[in-house]
Amino acid sequence: MTHYFFHIRSRTERIEDREGGDFDTLQAALAEARVAAREILAEDVRKGQLDETRLFEIVDDQGELVARMPFSEALT
């Protein structure tokens, strides 16, 4: 099992995930990122403030960037 962190990056800021989560595979972490992105996007729509530049930078427990997932991918 690997511990992954899901940092959020946009055009103007980077929000660091300090807790992260344990996942059996990178694919499982990506699936969780899609769910989280959908929830964040839904909240944004309710507030009327959508930032289409955001993405998750998924980093492993060694600090290596292993994937980037634009929030827009969560919509398909």
N, CA, C, O and CB atoms as a CASP TS submission, in Angstrom:
PFRMAT TS
TARGET T0000
AUTHOR 0000-0000-0000
METHOD Language model
MODEL 1
PARENT N/A
ATOM      1  N   MET     1       0.852  -1.174   0.000  1.00  0.00           N
ATOM      2  CA  MET     1       0.000   0.000   0.000  1.00  0.00           C
ATOM      3  C   MET     1       0.902   1.243   0.000  1.00  0.00           C
ATOM      4  O   MET     1       1.937   1.283   0.666  1.00  0.00           O
ATOM      5  CB  MET     1      -0.971  -0.005   1.234  1.00  0.00           C
ATOM      6  N   THR     2       0.484   2.234  -0.753  1.00  0.00           N
ATOM      7  CA  THR     2       1.257   3.480  -0.858  1.00  0.00           C
ATOM      8  C   THR     2       0.426   4.641  -0.339  1.00  0.00           C
ATOM      9  O   THR     2      -0.791   4.682  -0.521  1.00  0.00           O
ATOM     10  CB  THR     2       1.696   3.742  -2.325  1.00  0.00           C
ATOM     11  N   HIS     3       1.090   5.571   0.300  1.00  0.00           N
ATOM     12  CA  HIS     3       0.430   6.774   0.792  1.00  0.00           C
ATOM     13  C   HIS     3       0.562   7.851  -0.280  1.00  0.00           C
ATOM     14  O   HIS     3       1.667   8.160  -0.726  1.00  0.00           O
ATOM     15  CB  HIS     3       1.046   7.250   2.158  1.00  0.00           C
ATOM     16  N   TYR     4      -0.570   8.420  -0.691  1.00  0.00           N
ATOM     17  CA  TYR     4      -0.588   9.458  -1.727  1.00  0.00           C
ATOM     18  C   TYR     4      -1.162  10.748  -1.149  1.00  0.00           C
ATOM     19  O   TYR     4      -2.028  10.732  -0.275  1.00  0.00           O
ATOM     20  CB  TYR     4      -1.415   8.999  -2.961  1.00  0.00           C
ATOM     21  N   PHE     5      -0.652  11.863  -1.665  1.00  0.00           N
ATOM     22  CA  PHE     5      -1.148  13.181  -1.301  1.00  0.00           C
ATOM     23  C   PHE     5      -1.765  13.814  -2.545  1.00  0.00           C
ATOM     24  O   PHE     5      -1.260  13.636  -3.654  1.00  0.00           O
ATOM     25  CB  PHE     5      -0.007  14.078  -0.713  1.00  0.00           C
ATOM     26  N   PHE     6      -2.858  14.552  -2.356  1.00  0.00           N
ATOM     27  CA  PHE     6      -3.613  15.135  -3.455  1.00  0.00           C
ATOM     28  C   PHE     6      -3.555  16.662  -3.350  1.00  0.00           C
ATOM     29  O   PHE     6      -4.473  17.288  -2.821  1.00  0.00           O
ATOM     30  CB  PHE     6      -5.087  14.632  -3.443  1.00  0.00           C
ATOM     31  N   HIS     7      -2.484  17.248  -3.850  1.00  0.00           N
ATOM     32  CA  HIS     7      -2.339  18.701  -3.831  1.00  0.00           C
ATOM     33  C   HIS     7      -3.204  19.293  -4.945  1.00  0.00           C
ATOM     34  O   HIS     7      -3.296  18.732  -6.037  1.00  0.00           O
ATOM     35  CB  HIS     7      -0.840  19.122  -3.999  1.00  0.00           C
ATOM     36  N   ILE     8      -3.826  20.415  -4.657  1.00  0.00           N
ATOM     37  CA  ILE     8      -4.660  21.093  -5.649  1.00  0.00           C
ATOM     38  C   ILE     8      -3.886  22.290  -6.189  1.00  0.00           C
ATOM     39  O   ILE     8      -3.419  23.139  -5.430  1.00  0.00           O
ATOM     40  CB  ILE     8      -6.029  21.542  -5.032  1.00  0.00           C
ATOM     41  N   ARG     9      -3.760  22.344  -7.497  1.00  0.00           N
ATOM     42  CA  ARG     9      -3.079  23.463  -8.146  1.00  0.00           C
ATOM     43  C   ARG     9      -4.056  24.144  -9.096  1.00  0.00           C
ATOM     44  O   ARG     9      -4.827  23.498  -9.806  1.00  0.00           O
ATOM     45  CB  ARG     9      -1.802  22.983  -8.907  1.00  0.00           C
ATOM     46  N   SER    10      -3.994  25.474  -9.082  1.00  0.00           N
ATOM     47  CA  SER    10      -4.750  26.274 -10.052  1.00  0.00           C
ATOM     48  C   SER    10      -3.783  27.275 -10.657  1.00  0.00           C
ATOM     49  O   SER    10      -2.588  27.261 -10.365  1.00  0.00           O
ATOM     50  CB  SER    10      -5.987  27.001  -9.384  1.00  0.00           C
ATOM     51  N   ARG    11      -4.305  28.124 -11.486  1.00  0.00           N
ATOM     52  CA  ARG    11      -3.480  29.155 -12.109  1.00  0.00           C
ATOM     53  C   ARG    11      -2.871  30.076 -11.059  1.00  0.00           C
ATOM     54  O   ARG    11      -1.777  30.602 -11.261  1.00  0.00           O
ATOM     55  CB  ARG    11      -4.307  29.968 -13.108  1.00  0.00           C
ATOM     56  N   THR    12      -3.561  30.277  -9.943  1.00  0.00           N
ATOM     57  CA  THR    12      -3.133  31.279  -8.970  1.00  0.00           C
ATOM     58  C   THR    12      -2.651  30.738  -7.629  1.00  0.00           C
ATOM     59  O   THR    12      -2.054  31.486  -6.855  1.00  0.00           O
ATOM     60  CB  THR    12      -4.242  32.202  -8.726  1.00  0.00           C
ATOM     61  N   GLU    13      -2.891  29.457  -7.327  1.00  0.00           N
ATOM     62  CA  GLU    13      -2.505  28.951  -6.013  1.00  0.00           C
ATOM     63  C   GLU    13      -2.229  27.455  -6.016  1.00  0.00           C
ATOM     64  O   GLU    13      -2.552  26.745  -6.968  1.00  0.00           O
ATOM     65  CB  GLU    13      -3.581  29.261  -5.011  1.00  0.00           C
ATOM     66  N   ARG    14      -1.621  26.995  -4.922  1.00  0.00           N
ATOM     67  CA  ARG    14      -1.391  25.565  -4.701  1.00  0.00           C
ATOM     68  C   ARG    14      -1.792  25.275  -3.262  1.00  0.00           C
ATOM     69  O   ARG    14      -1.278  25.888  -2.326  1.00  0.00           O
ATOM     70  CB  ARG    14       0.118  25.155  -4.980  1.00  0.00           C
ATOM     71  N   ILE    15      -2.707  24.342  -3.100  1.00  0.00           N
ATOM     72  CA  ILE    15      -3.165  23.943  -1.773  1.00  0.00           C
ATOM     73  C   ILE    15      -2.596  22.562  -1.491  1.00  0.00           C
ATOM     74  O   ILE    15      -2.875  21.604  -2.212  1.00  0.00           O
ATOM     75  CB  ILE    15      -4.736  23.948  -1.672  1.00  0.00           C
ATOM     76  N   GLU    16      -1.794  22.469  -0.435  1.00  0.00           N
ATOM     77  CA  GLU    16      -1.125  21.220  -0.120  1.00  0.00           C
ATOM     78  C   GLU    16      -1.994  20.320   0.740  1.00  0.00           C
ATOM     79  O   GLU    16      -2.579  20.764   1.728  1.00  0.00           O
ATOM     80  CB  GLU    16       0.186  21.492   0.579  1.00  0.00           C
ATOM     81  N   ASP    17      -2.073  19.067   0.363  1.00  0.00           N
ATOM     82  CA  ASP    17      -2.752  18.040   1.144  1.00  0.00           C
ATOM     83  C   ASP    17      -1.741  17.515   2.161  1.00  0.00           C
ATOM     84  O   ASP    17      -0.749  16.895   1.779  1.00  0.00           O
ATOM     85  CB  ASP    17      -3.315  16.879   0.226  1.00  0.00           C
ATOM     86  N   ARG    18      -1.977  17.752   3.430  1.00  0.00           N
ATOM     87  CA  ARG    18      -1.032  17.339   4.466  1.00  0.00           C
ATOM     88  C   ARG    18      -1.365  15.971   5.050  1.00  0.00           C
ATOM     89  O   ARG    18      -0.547  15.391   5.764  1.00  0.00           O
ATOM     90  CB  ARG    18      -1.001  18.365   5.572  1.00  0.00           C
ATOM     91  N   GLU    19      -2.561  15.444   4.755  1.00  0.00           N
ATOM     92  CA  GLU    19      -2.973  14.157   5.314  1.00  0.00           C
ATOM     93  C   GLU    19      -2.798  13.008   4.328  1.00  0.00           C
ATOM     94  O   GLU    19      -2.212  11.980   4.668  1.00  0.00           O
ATOM     95  CB  GLU    19      -4.417  14.227   5.757  1.00  0.00           C
ATOM     96  N   GLY    20      -3.299  13.178   3.120  1.00  0.00           N
ATOM     97  CA  GLY    20      -3.212  12.121   2.120  1.00  0.00           C
ATOM     98  C   GLY    20      -4.042  10.905   2.493  1.00  0.00           C
ATOM     99  O   GLY    20      -4.903  10.956   3.370  1.00  0.00           O
ATOM    100  N   GLY    21      -3.757   9.806   1.798  1.00  0.00           N
ATOM    101  CA  GLY    21      -4.485   8.566   2.048  1.00  0.00           C
ATOM    102  C   GLY    21      -3.723   7.379   1.488  1.00  0.00           C
ATOM    103  O   GLY    21      -2.882   7.526   0.601  1.00  0.00           O
ATOM    104  N   ASP    22      -4.024   6.208   2.013  1.00  0.00           N
ATOM    105  CA  ASP    22      -3.379   4.967   1.575  1.00  0.00           C
ATOM    106  C   ASP    22      -4.219   4.278   0.508  1.00  0.00           C
ATOM    107  O   ASP    22      -5.434   4.137   0.650  1.00  0.00           O
ATOM    108  CB  ASP    22      -3.154   4.018   2.770  1.00  0.00           C
ATOM    109  N   PHE    23      -3.550   3.848  -0.571  1.00  0.00           N
ATOM    110  CA  PHE    23      -4.232   3.179  -1.671  1.00  0.00           C
ATOM    111  C   PHE    23      -3.372   2.015  -2.158  1.00  0.00           C
ATOM    112  O   PHE    23      -2.143   2.073  -2.124  1.00  0.00           O
ATOM    113  CB  PHE    23      -4.527   4.174  -2.830  1.00  0.00           C
ATOM    114  N   ASP    24      -4.043   0.963  -2.609  1.00  0.00           N
ATOM    115  CA  ASP    24      -3.340  -0.217  -3.110  1.00  0.00           C
ATOM    116  C   ASP    24      -2.604   0.065  -4.411  1.00  0.00           C
ATOM    117  O   ASP    24      -1.523  -0.473  -4.651  1.00  0.00           O
ATOM    118  CB  ASP    24      -4.316  -1.356  -3.312  1.00  0.00           C
ATOM    119  N   THR    25      -3.199   0.917  -5.257  1.00  0.00           N
ATOM    120  CA  THR    25      -2.603   1.204  -6.565  1.00  0.00           C
ATOM    121  C   THR    25      -2.770   2.681  -6.898  1.00  0.00           C
ATOM    122  O   THR    25      -3.582   3.386  -6.298  1.00  0.00           O
ATOM    123  CB  THR    25      -3.245   0.325  -7.669  1.00  0.00           C
ATOM    124  N   LEU    26      -1.996   3.120  -7.852  1.00  0.00           N
ATOM    125  CA  LEU    26      -2.160   4.486  -8.348  1.00  0.00           C
ATOM    126  C   LEU    26      -3.530   4.653  -8.979  1.00  0.00           C
ATOM    127  O   LEU    26      -4.136   5.719  -8.861  1.00  0.00           O
ATOM    128  CB  LEU    26      -1.057   4.837  -9.363  1.00  0.00           C
ATOM    129  N   GLN    27      -4.029   3.630  -9.642  1.00  0.00           N
ATOM    130  CA  GLN    27      -5.360   3.712 -10.253  1.00  0.00           C
ATOM    131  C   GLN    27      -6.444   3.939  -9.197  1.00  0.00           C
ATOM    132  O   GLN    27      -7.406   4.667  -9.442  1.00  0.00           O
ATOM    133  CB  GLN    27      -5.661   2.430 -11.047  1.00  0.00           C
ATOM    134  N   ALA    28      -6.293   3.327  -8.039  1.00  0.00           N
ATOM    135  CA  ALA    28      -7.255   3.543  -6.951  1.00  0.00           C
ATOM    136  C   ALA    28      -7.167   4.984  -6.447  1.00  0.00           C
ATOM    137  O   ALA    28      -8.187   5.597  -6.132  1.00  0.00           O
ATOM    138  CB  ALA    28      -7.000   2.549  -5.786  1.00  0.00           C
ATOM    139  N   ALA    29      -5.952   5.520  -6.372  1.00  0.00           N
ATOM    140  CA  ALA    29      -5.780   6.911  -5.954  1.00  0.00           C
ATOM    141  C   ALA    29      -6.411   7.855  -6.978  1.00  0.00           C
ATOM    142  O   ALA    29      -7.058   8.834  -6.605  1.00  0.00           O
ATOM    143  CB  ALA    29      -4.282   7.242  -5.769  1.00  0.00           C
ATOM    144  N   LEU    30      -6.225   7.564  -8.262  1.00  0.00           N
ATOM    145  CA  LEU    30      -6.828   8.386  -9.313  1.00  0.00           C
ATOM    146  C   LEU    30      -8.354   8.336  -9.253  1.00  0.00           C
ATOM    147  O   LEU    30      -9.016   9.350  -9.474  1.00  0.00           O
ATOM    148  CB  LEU    30      -6.343   7.925 -10.690  1.00  0.00           C
ATOM    149  N   ALA    31      -8.910   7.170  -8.957  1.00  0.00           N
ATOM    150  CA  ALA    31     -10.367   7.046  -8.827  1.00  0.00           C
ATOM    151  C   ALA    31     -10.867   7.914  -7.675  1.00  0.00           C
ATOM    152  O   ALA    31     -11.906   8.563  -7.795  1.00  0.00           O
ATOM    153  CB  ALA    31     -10.776   5.567  -8.603  1.00  0.00           C
ATOM    154  N   GLU    32     -10.144   7.932  -6.574  1.00  0.00           N
ATOM    155  CA  GLU    32     -10.505   8.778  -5.439  1.00  0.00           C
ATOM    156  C   GLU    32     -10.394  10.253  -5.811  1.00  0.00           C
ATOM    157  O   GLU    32     -11.226  11.062  -5.398  1.00  0.00           O
ATOM    158  CB  GLU    32      -9.611   8.466  -4.227  1.00  0.00           C
ATOM    159  N   ALA    33      -9.369  10.608  -6.590  1.00  0.00           N
ATOM    160  CA  ALA    33      -9.204  11.987  -7.035  1.00  0.00           C
ATOM    161  C   ALA    33     -10.394  12.422  -7.888  1.00  0.00           C
ATOM    162  O   ALA    33     -10.856  13.557  -7.770  1.00  0.00           O
ATOM    163  CB  ALA    33      -7.894  12.144  -7.825  1.00  0.00           C
ATOM    164  N   ARG    34     -10.889  11.540  -8.739  1.00  0.00           N
ATOM    165  CA  ARG    34     -12.058  11.875  -9.579  1.00  0.00           C
ATOM    166  C   ARG    34     -13.286  12.170  -8.718  1.00  0.00           C
ATOM    167  O   ARG    34     -14.015  13.129  -8.970  1.00  0.00           O
ATOM    168  CB  ARG    34     -12.371  10.719 -10.560  1.00  0.00           C
ATOM    169  N   VAL    35     -13.503  11.342  -7.708  1.00  0.00           N
ATOM    170  CA  VAL    35     -14.642  11.546  -6.809  1.00  0.00           C
ATOM    171  C   VAL    35     -14.498  12.887  -6.081  1.00  0.00           C
ATOM    172  O   VAL    35     -15.453  13.658  -5.993  1.00  0.00           O
ATOM    173  CB  VAL    35     -14.751  10.378  -5.785  1.00  0.00           C
ATOM    174  N   ALA    36     -13.306  13.154  -5.565  1.00  0.00           N
ATOM    175  CA  ALA    36     -13.073  14.404  -4.840  1.00  0.00           C
ATOM    176  C   ALA    36     -13.240  15.612  -5.758  1.00  0.00           C
ATOM    177  O   ALA    36     -13.819  16.620  -5.355  1.00  0.00           O
ATOM    178  CB  ALA    36     -11.672  14.406  -4.216  1.00  0.00           C
ATOM    179  N   ALA    37     -12.739  15.519  -6.981  1.00  0.00           N
ATOM    180  CA  ALA    37     -12.885  16.626  -7.933  1.00  0.00           C
ATOM    181  C   ALA    37     -14.354  16.889  -8.231  1.00  0.00           C
ATOM    182  O   ALA    37     -14.767  18.046  -8.315  1.00  0.00           O
ATOM    183  CB  ALA    37     -12.127  16.324  -9.238  1.00  0.00           C
ATOM    184  N   ARG    38     -15.146  15.843  -8.391  1.00  0.00           N
ATOM    185  CA  ARG    38     -16.591  16.021  -8.636  1.00  0.00           C
ATOM    186  C   ARG    38     -17.257  16.749  -7.473  1.00  0.00           C
ATOM    187  O   ARG    38     -18.090  17.633  -7.676  1.00  0.00           O
ATOM    188  CB  ARG    38     -17.276  14.655  -8.862  1.00  0.00           C
ATOM    189  N   GLU    39     -16.882  16.368  -6.251  1.00  0.00           N
ATOM    190  CA  GLU    39     -17.468  17.013  -5.075  1.00  0.00           C
ATOM    191  C   GLU    39     -17.076  18.489  -5.012  1.00  0.00           C
ATOM    192  O   GLU    39     -17.912  19.343  -4.717  1.00  0.00           O
ATOM    193  CB  GLU    39     -17.025  16.290  -3.789  1.00  0.00           C
ATOM    194  N   ILE    40     -15.822  18.785  -5.285  1.00  0.00           N
ATOM    195  CA  ILE    40     -15.355  20.176  -5.265  1.00  0.00           C
ATOM    196  C   ILE    40     -16.037  20.976  -6.358  1.00  0.00           C
ATOM    197  O   ILE    40     -16.474  22.102  -6.122  1.00  0.00           O
ATOM    198  CB  ILE    40     -13.826  20.244  -5.433  1.00  0.00           C
ATOM    199  N   LEU    41     -16.135  20.407  -7.557  1.00  0.00           N
ATOM    200  CA  LEU    41     -16.799  21.099  -8.664  1.00  0.00           C
ATOM    201  C   LEU    41     -18.272  21.348  -8.369  1.00  0.00           C
ATOM    202  O   LEU    41     -18.796  22.415  -8.691  1.00  0.00           O
ATOM    203  CB  LEU    41     -16.660  20.293  -9.950  1.00  0.00           C
ATOM    204  N   ALA    42     -18.946  20.373  -7.759  1.00  0.00           N
ATOM    205  CA  ALA    42     -20.360  20.538  -7.415  1.00  0.00           C
ATOM    206  C   ALA    42     -20.539  21.687  -6.426  1.00  0.00           C
ATOM    207  O   ALA    42     -21.470  22.483  -6.556  1.00  0.00           O
ATOM    208  CB  ALA    42     -20.930  19.232  -6.825  1.00  0.00           C
ATOM    209  N   GLU    43     -19.655  21.771  -5.446  1.00  0.00           N
ATOM    210  CA  GLU    43     -19.720  22.866  -4.484  1.00  0.00           C
ATOM    211  C   GLU    43     -19.459  24.207  -5.169  1.00  0.00           C
ATOM    212  O   GLU    43     -20.109  25.205  -4.860  1.00  0.00           O
ATOM    213  CB  GLU    43     -18.708  22.643  -3.351  1.00  0.00           C
ATOM    214  N   ASP    44     -18.514  24.222  -6.091  1.00  0.00           N
ATOM    215  CA  ASP    44     -18.228  25.444  -6.850  1.00  0.00           C
ATOM    216  C   ASP    44     -19.447  25.909  -7.635  1.00  0.00           C
ATOM    217  O   ASP    44     -19.759  27.099  -7.656  1.00  0.00           O
ATOM    218  CB  ASP    44     -17.054  25.218  -7.803  1.00  0.00           C
ATOM    219  N   VAL    45     -20.128  24.981  -8.273  1.00  0.00           N
ATOM    220  CA  VAL    45     -21.325  25.327  -9.055  1.00  0.00           C
ATOM    221  C   VAL    45     -22.388  25.917  -8.137  1.00  0.00           C
ATOM    222  O   VAL    45     -23.039  26.902  -8.487  1.00  0.00           O
ATOM    223  CB  VAL    45     -21.885  24.080  -9.798  1.00  0.00           C
ATOM    224  N   ARG    46     -22.564  25.314  -6.958  1.00  0.00           N
ATOM    225  CA  ARG    46     -23.542  25.858  -6.011  1.00  0.00           C
ATOM    226  C   ARG    46     -23.190  27.286  -5.607  1.00  0.00           C
ATOM    227  O   ARG    46     -24.078  28.112  -5.400  1.00  0.00           O
ATOM    228  CB  ARG    46     -23.628  24.971  -4.766  1.00  0.00           C
ATOM    229  N   LYS    47     -21.900  27.573  -5.496  1.00  0.00           N
ATOM    230  CA  LYS    47     -21.455  28.916  -5.101  1.00  0.00           C
ATOM    231  C   LYS    47     -21.359  29.872  -6.283  1.00  0.00           C
ATOM    232  O   LYS    47     -21.195  31.077  -6.096  1.00  0.00           O
ATOM    233  CB  LYS    47     -20.109  28.832  -4.410  1.00  0.00           C
ATOM    234  N   GLY    48     -21.459  29.338  -7.503  1.00  0.00           N
ATOM    235  CA  GLY    48     -21.366  30.170  -8.696  1.00  0.00           C
ATOM    236  C   GLY    48     -19.953  30.624  -9.002  1.00  0.00           C
ATOM    237  O   GLY    48     -19.752  31.692  -9.581  1.00  0.00           O
ATOM    238  N   GLN    49     -18.977  29.822  -8.619  1.00  0.00           N
ATOM    239  CA  GLN    49     -17.578  30.202  -8.863  1.00  0.00           C
ATOM    240  C   GLN    49     -16.768  28.984  -9.318  1.00  0.00           C
ATOM    241  O   GLN    49     -16.240  28.230  -8.501  1.00  0.00           O
ATOM    242  CB  GLN    49     -16.947  30.821  -7.585  1.00  0.00           C
ATOM    243  N   LEU    50     -16.684  28.816 -10.612  1.00  0.00           N
ATOM    244  CA  LEU    50     -16.021  27.652 -11.189  1.00  0.00           C
ATOM    245  C   LEU    50     -14.642  28.038 -11.720  1.00  0.00           C
ATOM    246  O   LEU    50     -14.516  28.964 -12.521  1.00  0.00           O
ATOM    247  CB  LEU    50     -16.879  27.041 -12.314  1.00  0.00           C
ATOM    248  N   ASP    51     -13.605  27.320 -11.268  1.00  0.00           N
ATOM    249  CA  ASP    51     -12.235  27.543 -11.732  1.00  0.00           C
ATOM    250  C   ASP    51     -11.808  26.314 -12.532  1.00  0.00           C
ATOM    251  O   ASP    51     -11.481  25.273 -11.961  1.00  0.00           O
ATOM    252  CB  ASP    51     -11.250  27.810 -10.526  1.00  0.00           C
ATOM    253  N   GLU    52     -11.817  26.443 -13.837  1.00  0.00           N
ATOM    254  CA  GLU    52     -11.525  25.313 -14.716  1.00  0.00           C
ATOM    255  C   GLU    52     -10.033  25.013 -14.857  1.00  0.00           C
ATOM    256  O   GLU    52      -9.654  24.082 -15.569  1.00  0.00           O
ATOM    257  CB  GLU    52     -12.105  25.573 -16.070  1.00  0.00           C
ATOM    258  N   THR    53      -9.195  25.783 -14.193  1.00  0.00           N
ATOM    259  CA  THR    53      -7.751  25.547 -14.306  1.00  0.00           C
ATOM    260  C   THR    53      -7.229  24.576 -13.256  1.00  0.00           C
ATOM    261  O   THR    53      -6.065  24.182 -13.310  1.00  0.00           O
ATOM    262  CB  THR    53      -7.004  26.855 -14.192  1.00  0.00           C
ATOM    263  N   ARG    54      -8.061  24.188 -12.312  1.00  0.00           N
ATOM    264  CA  ARG    54      -7.578  23.352 -11.213  1.00  0.00           C
ATOM    265  C   ARG    54      -7.284  21.924 -11.628  1.00  0.00           C
ATOM    266  O   ARG    54      -7.898  21.368 -12.539  1.00  0.00           O
ATOM    267  CB  ARG    54      -8.579  23.345 -10.106  1.00  0.00           C
ATOM    268  N   LEU    55      -6.322  21.354 -10.922  1.00  0.00           N
ATOM    269  CA  LEU    55      -5.978  19.953 -11.119  1.00  0.00           C
ATOM    270  C   LEU    55      -5.390  19.403  -9.828  1.00  0.00           C
ATOM    271  O   LEU    55      -4.940  20.145  -8.956  1.00  0.00           O
ATOM    272  CB  LEU    55      -4.983  19.781 -12.298  1.00  0.00           C
ATOM    273  N   PHE    56      -5.410  18.081  -9.735  1.00  0.00           N
ATOM    274  CA  PHE    56      -4.741  17.415  -8.628  1.00  0.00           C
ATOM    275  C   PHE    56      -3.341  17.052  -9.072  1.00  0.00           C
ATOM    276  O   PHE    56      -3.145  16.525 -10.167  1.00  0.00           O
ATOM    277  CB  PHE    56      -5.525  16.157  -8.161  1.00  0.00           C
ATOM    278  N   GLU    57      -2.371  17.332  -8.224  1.00  0.00           N
ATOM    279  CA  GLU    57      -1.032  16.797  -8.377  1.00  0.00           C
ATOM    280  C   GLU    57      -0.929  15.682  -7.344  1.00  0.00           C
ATOM    281  O   GLU    57      -0.950  15.935  -6.139  1.00  0.00           O
ATOM    282  CB  GLU    57       0.095  17.912  -8.183  1.00  0.00           C
ATOM    283  N   ILE    58      -0.821  14.466  -7.815  1.00  0.00           N
ATOM    284  CA  ILE    58      -0.788  13.320  -6.914  1.00  0.00           C
ATOM    285  C   ILE    58       0.674  12.959  -6.672  1.00  0.00           C
ATOM    286  O   ILE    58       1.430  12.677  -7.601  1.00  0.00           O
ATOM    287  CB  ILE    58      -1.587  12.102  -7.503  1.00  0.00           C
ATOM    288  N   VAL    59       1.046  12.977  -5.396  1.00  0.00           N
ATOM    289  CA  VAL    59       2.432  12.776  -4.983  1.00  0.00           C
ATOM    290  C   VAL    59       2.481  11.565  -4.056  1.00  0.00           C
ATOM    291  O   VAL    59       1.623  11.403  -3.187  1.00  0.00           O
ATOM    292  CB  VAL    59       3.010  14.054  -4.278  1.00  0.00           C
ATOM    293  N   ASP    60       3.494  10.715  -4.248  1.00  0.00           N
ATOM    294  CA  ASP    60       3.606   9.534  -3.385  1.00  0.00           C
ATOM    295  C   ASP    60       4.330   9.881  -2.086  1.00  0.00           C
ATOM    296  O   ASP    60       4.745  11.021  -1.873  1.00  0.00           O
ATOM    297  CB  ASP    60       4.347   8.397  -4.118  1.00  0.00           C
ATOM    298  N   ASP    61       4.469   8.884  -1.230  1.00  0.00           N
ATOM    299  CA  ASP    61       5.071   9.103   0.091  1.00  0.00           C
ATOM    300  C   ASP    61       6.565   9.417   0.031  1.00  0.00           C
ATOM    301  O   ASP    61       7.161   9.764   1.051  1.00  0.00           O
ATOM    302  CB  ASP    61       4.855   7.886   0.954  1.00  0.00           C
ATOM    303  N   GLN    62       7.171   9.302  -1.132  1.00  0.00           N
ATOM    304  CA  GLN    62       8.572   9.680  -1.323  1.00  0.00           C
ATOM    305  C   GLN    62       8.707  11.116  -1.849  1.00  0.00           C
ATOM    306  O   GLN    62       9.815  11.612  -2.056  1.00  0.00           O
ATOM    307  CB  GLN    62       9.250   8.703  -2.288  1.00  0.00           C
ATOM    308  N   GLY    63       7.553  11.775  -2.062  1.00  0.00           N
ATOM    309  CA  GLY    63       7.565  13.138  -2.562  1.00  0.00           C
ATOM    310  C   GLY    63       7.631  13.248  -4.073  1.00  0.00           C
ATOM    311  O   GLY    63       7.816  14.338  -4.613  1.00  0.00           O
ATOM    312  N   GLU    64       7.478  12.112  -4.763  1.00  0.00           N
ATOM    313  CA  GLU    64       7.532  12.095  -6.228  1.00  0.00           C
ATOM    314  C   GLU    64       6.151  12.376  -6.823  1.00  0.00           C
ATOM    315  O   GLU    64       5.153  11.788  -6.406  1.00  0.00           O
ATOM    316  CB  GLU    64       8.065  10.736  -6.734  1.00  0.00           C
ATOM    317  N   LEU    65       6.108  13.267  -7.784  1.00  0.00           N
ATOM    318  CA  LEU    65       4.874  13.520  -8.529  1.00  0.00           C
ATOM    319  C   LEU    65       4.619  12.311  -9.425  1.00  0.00           C
ATOM    320  O   LEU    65       5.427  12.007 -10.303  1.00  0.00           O
ATOM    321  CB  LEU    65       4.967  14.851  -9.374  1.00  0.00           C
ATOM    322  N   VAL    66       3.499  11.622  -9.206  1.00  0.00           N
ATOM    323  CA  VAL    66       3.215  10.407  -9.972  1.00  0.00           C
ATOM    324  C   VAL    66       2.089  10.593 -10.980  1.00  0.00           C
ATOM    325  O   VAL    66       1.946   9.789 -11.901  1.00  0.00           O
ATOM    326  CB  VAL    66       2.865   9.282  -9.035  1.00  0.00           C
ATOM    327  N   ALA    67       1.281  11.655 -10.816  1.00  0.00           N
ATOM    328  CA  ALA    67       0.194  11.890 -11.771  1.00  0.00           C
ATOM    329  C   ALA    67      -0.347  13.300 -11.594  1.00  0.00           C
ATOM    330  O   ALA    67      -0.251  13.904 -10.525  1.00  0.00           O
ATOM    331  CB  ALA    67      -0.941  10.848 -11.591  1.00  0.00           C
ATOM    332  N   ARG    68      -0.914  13.794 -12.674  1.00  0.00           N
ATOM    333  CA  ARG    68      -1.685  15.034 -12.660  1.00  0.00           C
ATOM    334  C   ARG    68      -3.058  14.700 -13.210  1.00  0.00           C
ATOM    335  O   ARG    68      -3.180  13.997 -14.214  1.00  0.00           O
ATOM    336  CB  ARG    68      -0.985  16.179 -13.497  1.00  0.00           C
ATOM    337  N   MET    69      -4.085  15.202 -12.554  1.00  0.00           N
ATOM    338  CA  MET    69      -5.442  14.954 -13.030  1.00  0.00           C
ATOM    339  C   MET    69      -6.235  16.247 -13.006  1.00  0.00           C
ATOM    340  O   MET    69      -6.646  16.709 -11.941  1.00  0.00           O
ATOM    341  CB  MET    69      -6.138  13.875 -12.175  1.00  0.00           C
ATOM    342  N   PRO    70      -6.456  16.843 -14.194  1.00  0.00           N
ATOM    343  CA  PRO    70      -7.300  18.040 -14.259  1.00  0.00           C
ATOM    344  C   PRO    70      -8.708  17.738 -13.749  1.00  0.00           C
ATOM    345  O   PRO    70      -9.253  16.666 -14.012  1.00  0.00           O
ATOM    346  CB  PRO    70      -7.362  18.578 -15.702  1.00  0.00           C
ATOM    347  N   PHE    71      -9.282  18.670 -13.032  1.00  0.00           N
ATOM    348  CA  PHE    71     -10.644  18.487 -12.529  1.00  0.00           C
ATOM    349  C   PHE    71     -11.606  18.223 -13.682  1.00  0.00           C
ATOM    350  O   PHE    71     -12.595  17.511 -13.507  1.00  0.00           O
ATOM    351  CB  PHE    71     -11.097  19.724 -11.726  1.00  0.00           C
ATOM    352  N   SER    72     -11.334  18.781 -14.849  1.00  0.00           N
ATOM    353  CA  SER    72     -12.221  18.604 -15.999  1.00  0.00           C
ATOM    354  C   SER    72     -12.363  17.135 -16.382  1.00  0.00           C
ATOM    355  O   SER    72     -13.388  16.749 -16.944  1.00  0.00           O
ATOM    356  CB  SER    72     -11.704  19.400 -17.189  1.00  0.00           C
ATOM    357  N   GLU    73     -11.355  16.299 -16.090  1.00  0.00           N
ATOM    358  CA  GLU    73     -11.446  14.865 -16.390  1.00  0.00           C
ATOM    359  C   GLU    73     -12.509  14.175 -15.539  1.00  0.00           C
ATOM    360  O   GLU    73     -13.006  13.112 -15.908  1.00  0.00           O
ATOM    361  CB  GLU    73     -10.090  14.191 -16.170  1.00  0.00           C
ATOM    362  N   ALA    74     -12.856  14.771 -14.411  1.00  0.00           N
ATOM    363  CA  ALA    74     -13.858  14.176 -13.530  1.00  0.00           C
ATOM    364  C   ALA    74     -15.264  14.316 -14.096  1.00  0.00           C
ATOM    365  O   ALA    74     -16.195  13.672 -13.612  1.00  0.00           O
ATOM    366  CB  ALA    74     -13.791  14.815 -12.153  1.00  0.00           C
ATOM    367  N   LEU    75     -15.425  15.151 -15.115  1.00  0.00           N
ATOM    368  CA  LEU    75     -16.745  15.395 -15.684  1.00  0.00           C
ATOM    369  C   LEU    75     -17.119  14.383 -16.766  1.00  0.00           C
ATOM    370  O   LEU    75     -18.271  14.333 -17.195  1.00  0.00           O
ATOM    371  CB  LEU    75     -16.804  16.790 -16.256  1.00  0.00           C
ATOM    372  N   THR    76     -16.163  13.585 -17.205  1.00  0.00           N
ATOM    373  CA  THR    76     -16.454  12.620 -18.264  1.00  0.00           C
ATOM    374  C   THR    76     -16.528  11.212 -17.728  1.00  0.00           C
ATOM    375  O   THR    76     -16.765  10.274 -18.488  1.00  0.00           O
ATOM    376  CB  THR    76     -15.410  12.696 -19.352  1.00  0.00           C
TER
END
